[in-house]
Structures are given as C-alpha cells and as structure tokens.
Amino acid sequence: MRRNFWYLMITVILIVGAFVATLISGNRPVLGLDLQGGISVVLAPVGNVKNQASLNKAVDIIRNRVDSLGVAEPEISRQGSNVIIDLPGVRDRDKARRLVGKTAELRFRPVLAILPPETKSATTTTKARASTTTVAGATTSSSSTTTTTNPIKTSTPAEDTAGATVILPGRGTGTKAVRYQLGPAALTGKGVSGAKASFLGGTQGWVVDLSLRSDGSTAFNNLAKASYPKQPPQNAVAIVLDGVVQSAPAFQTNSFSGDVQISGNFSEGDAKDLATVLQYGALPVQLKELTTQSVSPTLGTDQLRAGIAAGVIGLALVALYMLLFYRVLGLVVISGLSLSAMAIYALISYLGTAIGLTLTLAGVTGLIVSVGVTVDSYVVYFEKLKDEVRTGRTVRSSVDRAFEKSFHTILAADLVSLIGAAVLYALAIGSVRGFAFFLGISVVLDLLISYFFMHPLVYFMVQRSELVTVRKVGIAAGLDAVGVTA
C-alpha cells in the first residue's frame, strides 16, 4: 500500500507541478511553419548538375546555415534538383532569406581603395574612414581621402571572378553602402576549416575566431605580408560572399601561426553572422533563388482548430463510452488522459524552448492517434480485472494479479507502437518524422502512467467498499460482477 501511495502522489505532483510551472512561466509549444507561418525558399542549381553528391553536400551546408539562425525545427529537403527550405516562425525573414540564398564562393580579397556609393555625379571627392575591424589585433581606425570619378560602375556578377579586380558594395544601404575596389582573391572558403563567435569581455567585446586549413593558412599569411605594411585602407582584407563585402578587417600583423582572430566593434549578432558566413559560405554547386514565399499561418491555424475540435469530440465520446461501460472506473481513464495531456503539454513546451522542437499538424495527428493507444491500456487492465473477479476472487485481491498479467500485454503492445514510431522517425523525412516523434512520446508516457498512476489509483479505489458495491455505477457493476464483495 505504501508503495502505491508514493507512486500515485509523486506522479500527480510531478505532472501537475510541471504543467502549472509551464503556465506560470509563459512557455508554450513552438508551432511549425504550417501553424505559425514563416518563409519557404526554393533554390535551384544553375545549369545541369551531374554530380548529385555535390547537391547533397550543398543541402548539408544550407542546413548548417539555417541551424545557426536558431530557427525552431527548420525543414530542408530536396525535390529533384531543387532545394526546399521551410523556416517556421523566423523573426527576421529578410535576414533568413539572405543567409540561405548566399550561394556564391566565399573569397578573401585585398582592399585597394574605398569608394563612395554609386551615384550619377561626374566627380566626387570623399573622405572615407578605413575599416575599424582588425585581424588579430586591437581595434584601430584611420581615414584616407579618395578622389574618384563617378560613375564608377559596380562589377556585375559576370565580372566578379576570382582572378579579376572588382568593385563590390559593402553591407548597408544609402550613404552607408560604401564600395570597395578589390584585388584578385587570395583565398577562398575551401581554405577555411571553421569559425565561431566568442565574447572576450572588456574593451574587446565580441570577436570571431577563424580556423584555417594548412593551404588556407599559407595563402592568408601571404596576403597579410603583402597588405600589412601598406596604409589604410590597403592594409585590409575583404571577406566577400555573393558579390557583397561582409567585412573588411585591417591586418595588425603580417604573420599568423595559428587561428586568426577578427575583432572590431561587433555586436553579438554581427559576430555570429560573420562566423556563419565564414564557416558555411562556400557551396560545391551554384544555386539560384527560384521562389520565396511568405507562408501565412491562417490555413494551418484553421486546420489546427479543426484537429483540436476533432480531438476534443473524440475524447468526449471516449470518456462517455468508458463511463457507460466501466462506470466509476471510467473516471480512472478520464483522469489518466488528463494527466497525459498535461505531461505532453509541459514536455513539448520545454523541448520547444530547449532544443527548438516544433509542433506541426503531423505532430498533432500523432497525438490524436496516440489516444487510442492510451485507452487500450486501460481496457486491457479492466478486462483482466474482470476475468479475475469472474473466477470468484474479491475485487481487492484481483487488482494486483490483474495488473501483473495485463501489464505484460500493455508493455508488448506499446513496444510494438514504439518500435514502429522509431523506425518511421529514422527512415522518414519531413512532417512524417514529426508524426512519429509525438506518437513515440505519447507511447512512453502511456507506459509510465499505466504503471505509476492507473494501477495505484484503482488499488486505492477498491479499498472503499462503497465505490465497489454502489448500485449501477460501482466498480462491481462496471466489471459485470454485481453482488461481488469488495
């Protein structure tokens, strides 16, 4: 009795406590693209791609880029040669679109001059500030006067080749969008082995640590030796992706023996964006943006409401049936389903915050389907209990025996469902995995609640003689054993 008491109390306290804490904290399940909206980007390869392995590698790199955005449960897949990228609930859609759409080769070019934004004026004299971003050194700033004759045309994509001298814009708009005259690329993204943003504190703030391969390190050192003795802005290196200068840090030394540290007045977002560009910039195949679609959550919300309505109606019918068929024991089913619902809500909300798990329509479907699996466990137990009572035993003496026999059946049935969900999750892609994942969670919860809640609750209910023998609605009536003793 003591063990059953603690099983019951701890289970109820843990689940109800977790549910209440979730509500108080304001956490809620993170909804997927079909329920909360987002963007869907379709990328297509330029020309005929014969090597499918290169396209698969491009998908992996894009997935790494998207993961760096912190988007919850993004879905990246291939349809033929096209790459489909679904980003649910992304806050900065333009930023996400730019990041996944950057498909050009990452290049490191020496800076020859800083030019003003392209205008229609004939002659412009500007005093341009050299980059305040530095490579492996303290932040410095200097200025230089550059006289240019406009219009100096920005290089076209066709002109932007690795071996050419080009004029490319920097990041920014309006007067901030200065342009850079750049020399031939000294290094590409293939020489980069990794990059990460880190916070050093003090005056240094956020920096980007760049790791280079052996050949990349050699090329980078050669570029540093050629650039460092020069005056700003010619002592800088431009980091170029997709025809745009992402950053132009100035060299503070002409030799690097290990990793390269890029420092400057970075915000956290700027540092992480640059690290993402450096690490995942190069793709083995050139892709172009075919379509970009902003997905409205309206349709998904309507379907979600319809699904919830169907689930509520189904649960109500199940509860009514169990009450009519098993009488007071039907309350065990209703309370067990309620606990399962609270546990699932708290768990999904936590996983959404912790690892970015999203709830999609497929996941909702998996949860609704799992109701049948859960109710089956109660039916198996009650029917075993009915069989034991029919042999002449009292209800109290039958509770433990019936549970021992029924739990083997419950365990076997749930393991079959769990194995099916695991295989489906491992082999499937897209929304089918969401269905399998949420079905698997529900099956595991069913096993736990069956063992730690269903049986202990029935055990304590049969200790009260009035619940067993009351006419028409008692436990004995639900077990078709009217007149049996408690």
C-alpha positions in Angstrom: 0.0 0.0 0.0 2.8 2.4 0.9 4.5 1.9 -2.5 1.3 2.5 -4.4 0.7 5.6 -2.3 4.0 7.1 -3.2 3.8 6.1 -6.9 0.4 7.9 -7.1 1.4 11.0 -5.2 4.7 11.6 -6.9 3.2 11.1 -10.3 0.4 13.5 -9.8 2.7 16.1 -8.1 5.3 15.9 -10.8 3.0 16.2 -13.7 0.6 18.8 -12.3 3.6 20.8 -10.9 5.3 20.7 -14.3 2.1 21.8 -16.0 1.4 24.7 -13.6 5.1 25.8 -13.8 4.8 25.8 -17.6 1.7 28.0 -17.5 3.2 30.4 -15.0 6.5 30.8 -16.9 4.5 31.5 -20.1 6.1 28.7 -22.1 4.1 27.2 -24.8 4.6 24.7 -27.6 6.6 26.2 -30.6 4.4 25.9 -33.7 5.7 24.8 -37.0 5.6 26.5 -40.4 2.1 25.1 -41.2 0.7 26.5 -37.9 2.5 29.8 -37.3 3.7 30.9 -40.7 7.2 31.7 -41.9 9.0 31.6 -45.2 9.6 28.9 -47.8 12.6 29.4 -50.1 13.2 27.3 -53.2 16.7 27.2 -54.6 17.6 25.7 -58.0 21.0 24.8 -59.4 22.5 26.8 -62.1 22.9 24.6 -65.2 22.9 20.9 -65.3 24.3 19.2 -62.1 25.7 15.8 -62.9 27.2 15.1 -59.5 24.3 14.6 -57.1 26.7 14.2 -54.2 27.7 17.9 -54.6 24.0 18.8 -54.4 23.6 16.7 -51.3 26.6 18.5 -49.8 25.1 21.9 -50.6 21.9 20.8 -48.8 24.0 19.9 -45.7 25.8 23.3 -45.8 22.5 25.1 -46.1 21.1 23.1 -43.2 24.1 24.2 -41.1 23.5 27.8 -42.1 19.8 27.6 -41.1 20.6 25.9 -37.8 22.8 28.9 -37.0 19.8 31.1 -37.3 18.2 29.4 -34.3 15.1 28.6 -36.3 13.0 26.0 -34.5 12.6 22.8 -36.5 13.5 24.0 -40.0 12.8 21.6 -42.8 15.4 21.4 -45.6 14.7 18.8 -48.3 15.3 18.1 -52.0 12.7 17.7 -54.6 14.5 16.6 -57.7 17.4 19.1 -58.1 15.6 21.8 -56.2 16.3 22.6 -52.5 13.2 23.4 -50.4 13.8 25.4 -47.2 10.9 25.9 -44.8 11.7 28.3 -41.9 8.8 28.4 -39.4 8.3 31.4 -37.2 11.5 33.1 -38.3 11.5 36.7 -37.0 13.9 38.4 -39.4 12.6 37.0 -42.7 14.9 39.2 -44.9 18.0 38.1 -43.0 17.0 34.4 -43.2 16.4 34.8 -46.9 19.7 36.4 -47.5 21.6 33.8 -45.5 20.1 30.7 -47.2 20.3 32.4 -50.6 24.0 33.1 -50.4 25.4 30.6 -52.8 28.5 32.1 -54.2 32.1 31.2 -53.3 33.5 32.7 -50.2 36.6 34.8 -51.1 39.2 36.8 -49.3 40.4 39.8 -51.4 42.9 42.6 -50.7 41.4 46.0 -50.4 42.8 48.5 -52.9 40.5 51.5 -52.3 37.3 52.6 -50.6 34.8 54.2 -53.0 31.6 56.1 -52.2 28.1 54.7 -53.1 27.5 54.7 -56.9 25.9 58.0 -58.0 25.3 59.9 -61.2 27.6 62.8 -60.4 30.7 63.3 -62.5 33.4 63.8 -59.9 33.2 63.1 -56.2 35.9 63.6 -53.5 35.2 61.7 -50.3 37.0 61.3 -47.0 36.4 57.6 -46.3 37.0 56.0 -42.9 39.1 52.9 -43.1 37.6 49.8 -41.6 37.7 49.8 -37.8 37.7 46.0 -37.8 41.0 44.3 -37.3 42.6 40.9 -37.7 44.4 39.6 -34.6 45.0 42.9 -33.0 43.5 45.9 -31.3 40.8 48.0 -33.0 42.2 51.0 -34.8 40.7 53.5 -37.1 42.2 55.8 -39.7 40.9 57.9 -42.6 42.0 58.5 -46.1 41.0 60.8 -48.8 40.0 59.1 -52.0 39.1 61.0 -55.1 37.1 59.1 -57.7 35.4 60.0 -60.9 31.8 58.8 -61.0 30.2 56.9 -62.3 32.5 54.0 -61.5 30.4 51.1 -62.1 30.0 48.3 -59.6 31.1 45.0 -61.0 28.5 42.7 -62.5 28.1 39.1 -61.4 29.7 38.0 -64.6 32.7 40.3 -63.9 33.0 39.1 -60.3 35.5 36.2 -60.9 38.2 35.1 -58.5 41.1 36.4 -60.6 39.7 39.8 -61.5 40.0 43.2 -59.9 36.5 44.2 -59.0 34.4 46.9 -57.4 31.8 45.5 -54.9 29.4 47.0 -52.4 29.7 46.6 -48.7 26.8 45.7 -46.4 24.4 48.6 -45.7 22.1 50.9 -47.5 22.1 54.5 -48.6 25.2 56.5 -47.5 26.5 53.6 -45.5 26.8 51.4 -48.6 30.4 52.2 -49.5 32.1 50.2 -52.2 35.4 48.5 -52.3 37.9 48.2 -55.1 39.4 44.8 -54.5 42.2 42.8 -56.0 42.1 39.1 -57.1 41.1 36.6 -54.5 44.0 35.3 -52.4 41.9 32.7 -50.6 38.5 31.0 -50.9 36.2 29.4 -48.4 37.8 26.0 -49.2 40.7 27.1 -47.1 38.5 27.7 -44.0 38.1 24.8 -41.5 35.8 26.6 -39.0 34.7 29.8 -37.4 32.9 30.8 -34.2 31.9 33.9 -32.4 33.0 34.5 -28.8 32.8 37.2 -26.2 36.1 38.3 -24.6 34.8 41.0 -22.4 36.4 44.3 -21.5 37.1 46.6 -24.4 37.4 43.7 -27.0 33.8 42.6 -26.8 32.7 40.1 -29.5 35.3 38.6 -31.8 35.3 35.9 -34.5 37.9 33.1 -34.3 38.7 31.8 -37.8 40.4 28.5 -38.2 42.3 27.8 -41.5 43.5 24.6 -43.2 47.2 24.3 -43.9 46.9 25.6 -47.5 44.5 28.4 -46.4 46.9 29.4 -43.6 49.7 29.8 -46.1 47.6 31.9 -48.5 46.3 34.0 -45.7 49.9 34.7 -44.4 51.0 35.7 -47.9 48.1 38.1 -48.1 49.0 39.5 -44.7 52.6 40.0 -45.6 51.6 41.9 -48.8 49.0 44.0 -47.0 50.2 44.9 -43.5 53.0 47.4 -44.5 50.5 49.5 -46.5 48.4 52.4 -45.3 44.7 52.2 -44.8 42.6 51.0 -46.5 45.1 48.9 -48.4 46.1 47.0 -45.2 42.7 45.4 -45.1 41.2 42.1 -46.4 37.7 42.0 -47.7 35.6 39.0 -46.9 33.3 38.6 -49.9 30.3 36.4 -50.4 27.7 36.6 -53.1 29.2 39.8 -54.5 28.9 41.7 -51.2 31.7 42.6 -48.8 30.6 41.1 -45.5 33.5 42.6 -43.5 36.8 44.3 -44.2 39.1 43.9 -41.2 42.6 45.5 -41.2 45.7 43.4 -40.6 47.6 44.2 -37.3 50.4 41.8 -38.0 52.0 40.1 -41.1 52.3 36.6 -39.6 49.8 34.2 -38.2 51.0 30.9 -36.5 47.5 29.6 -35.5 43.9 30.7 -35.6 43.0 34.2 -36.9 41.1 36.4 -34.6 38.9 39.1 -36.2 38.0 41.9 -33.8 36.1 45.1 -34.0 33.0 46.9 -32.8 30.9 43.8 -33.3 27.5 43.4 -31.8 26.7 39.8 -30.8 24.5 39.4 -33.9 27.2 40.9 -36.2 29.8 38.5 -34.8 27.6 35.4 -35.2 26.5 36.4 -38.7 30.1 36.8 -39.8 31.1 33.5 -38.2 28.2 31.8 -40.0 29.3 33.3 -43.4 32.9 32.2 -42.8 32.0 28.7 -41.8 29.3 27.9 -44.2 29.9 30.3 -47.0 31.2 28.0 -49.8 28.8 25.7 -51.7 30.0 23.0 -54.0 27.3 23.9 -56.5 25.9 27.3 -57.6 22.3 27.7 -56.6 19.9 30.5 -57.5 16.8 31.6 -55.7 13.8 30.3 -57.6 10.9 31.4 -55.4 10.5 32.9 -51.9 7.1 32.6 -50.4 5.8 34.1 -47.1 3.6 31.4 -45.6 0.5 32.6 -43.7 -0.4 30.7 -40.6 -4.2 31.2 -41.3 -4.7 27.8 -43.1 -2.7 25.9 -40.6 -4.5 27.6 -37.7 -7.8 26.6 -39.2 -6.7 23.1 -39.6 -5.2 23.1 -36.1 -8.6 24.3 -34.7 -10.4 21.6 -36.7 -7.9 19.0 -35.4 -8.3 20.1 -31.8 -12.1 20.2 -32.2 -12.0 16.6 -33.6 -9.7 15.5 -30.8 -12.0 17.1 -28.1 -15.1 15.5 -29.6 -13.3 12.2 -29.8 -12.1 12.4 -26.2 -15.6 13.3 -25.1 -17.1 10.3 -26.8 -14.4 8.0 -25.4 -14.9 9.4 -21.9 -18.7 8.9 -22.3 -18.2 5.3 -23.5 -15.8 4.4 -20.7 -18.2 5.8 -18.1 -21.1 3.9 -19.5 -19.2 0.7 -19.9 -16.9 0.7 -16.8 -19.0 3.0 -14.6 -16.8 4.6 -11.9 -13.7 3.0 -13.3 -14.2 5.3 -16.3 -13.1 8.2 -14.0 -9.6 6.5 -13.9 -9.4 6.7 -17.7 -10.5 10.4 -17.8 -8.0 11.4 -15.0 -5.3 9.4 -16.7 -5.9 11.1 -20.1 -5.9 14.5 -18.4 -2.5 13.8 -16.8 -1.2 12.6 -20.1 -2.3 15.8 -21.8 -0.7 17.9 -19.1 2.5 16.0 -19.3 2.7 16.2 -23.1 2.0 20.0 -23.0 4.7 20.6 -20.4 7.2 18.4 -22.2 6.6 19.9 -25.7 6.8 23.4 -24.3 10.1 22.6 -22.6 11.6 20.9 -25.6 10.5 23.8 -27.8 12.5 26.2 -25.6 15.4 23.9 -25.0 16.1 22.3 -28.4 13.7 24.1 -30.8 11.1 21.3 -31.1 8.1 22.4 -33.1 4.5 21.2 -33.1 3.2 20.7 -36.6 -0.1 19.4 -38.0 1.5 16.0 -38.4 2.5 16.1 -34.7 -1.0 17.0 -33.7 -2.2 14.0 -35.7 0.3 11.7 -33.9 -1.0 12.9 -30.5 -4.6 12.3 -31.5 -3.8 8.8 -32.8 -2.0 8.1 -29.5 -5.3 8.5 -27.6 -6.4 5.1 -28.9 -3.1 3.5 -27.7 -3.6 5.0 -24.3 -7.2 4.0 -23.9 -6.3 0.4 -25.0 -4.1 0.1 -21.9 -7.0 0.9 -19.6 -9.3 -1.5 -21.4 -6.7 -4.4 -21.2 -6.3 -3.8 -17.5 -10.0 -3.6 -16.8 -10.8 -6.7 -18.8 -8.1 -8.7 -16.9 -9.6 -7.4 -13.7 -13.0 -8.6 -14.9 -11.6 -12.1 -15.6 -10.1 -12.4 -12.2 -13.3 -11.4 -10.5 -15.2 -13.9 -12.5 -13.1 -16.7 -11.1 -14.6 -16.0 -7.7 -11.9 -13.7 -6.2 -12.8 -10.4 -4.4 -12.1 -7.2 -6.2 -9.3 -6.2 -3.8 -7.5 -9.5 -4.2 -7.8 -9.3 -8.0 -6.3 -5.8 -8.5 -2.6 -6.8 -8.2 -3.0 -10.1 -10.1 -4.9 -8.5 -12.9 -2.3 -5.7 -13.3 0.7 -8.1 -13.3 -0.9 -10.0 -16.2 -2.2 -7.0 -18.1 1.0 -5.0 -17.9 2.8 -7.6 -19.9 0.2 -7.2 -22.6 0.4 -3.4 -22.3 4.1 -3.4 -22.5 4.2 -5.7 -25.6 1.6 -3.5 -27.4 3.3 -0.3 -26.5 6.7 -1.6 -27.5 5.3 -2.5 -30.9 4.0 1.0 -31.4 7.3 2.5 -30.1 9.4 0.4 -32.4 7.2 1.4 -35.3 7.5 5.1 -34.4 11.3 4.8 -34.0 11.7 3.1 -37.4 9.4 5.7 -39.0 11.3 8.5 -37.4 14.7 7.1 -38.5 13.7 6.4 -42.2 11.2 9.1 -42.9 11.7 12.8 -43.7 9.7 16.0 -43.2 6.4 16.0 -41.4 6.2 12.2 -41.1 9.1 12.4 -38.6 7.0 14.8 -36.5 4.1 12.3 -36.5 6.4 9.5 -35.4 8.1 11.6 -32.7 5.0 12.7 -31.0 3.5 9.3 -31.3 6.6 7.9 -29.6 6.4 10.4 -26.8 2.8 9.5 -26.1 3.5 5.8 -26.0 6.3 6.2 -23.5 4.1 8.4 -21.3 1.3 5.7 -21.5 3.7 3.1 -20.1 4.7 5.4 -17.2 1.2 6.5 -16.3 -0.1 2.9 -16.6 2.5 1.7 -14.1 2.7 4.7 -11.7 -0.9 6.1 -11.8 -3.5 3.7 -13.3 -2.8 0.7 -11.1 -2.2 2.7 -7.8 -5.4 4.7 -8.3 -7.5 1.6 -8.9 -5.9 0.0 -5.9 -7.0 2.8 -3.6 -10.4 3.0 -5.1 -11.2 -0.7 -4.4 -10.3 -0.1 -0.7 -13.5 1.8 -0.3 -16.4 -0.7 -0.2 -19.0 1.9 -1.2 -17.2 2.5 -4.6 -17.2 -1.2 -5.2 -20.8 -2.1 -4.3 -22.8 1.0 -5.1 -25.7 0.0 -7.4 -25.4 0.6 -11.2 -22.3 2.8 -11.1 -19.9 1.0 -8.8 -16.8 -0.9 -9.7 -18.6 -4.2 -9.4 -21.2 -3.1 -11.9 -18.5 -1.9 -14.3 -16.9 -5.4 -14.0 -20.2 -7.2 -14.7 -20.0 -8.7 -11.2 -23.0 -7.3 -9.3 -23.1 -8.7 -5.8 -19.3 -9.5 -5.6 -17.7 -8.4 -2.3 -15.1 -5.7 -2.1 
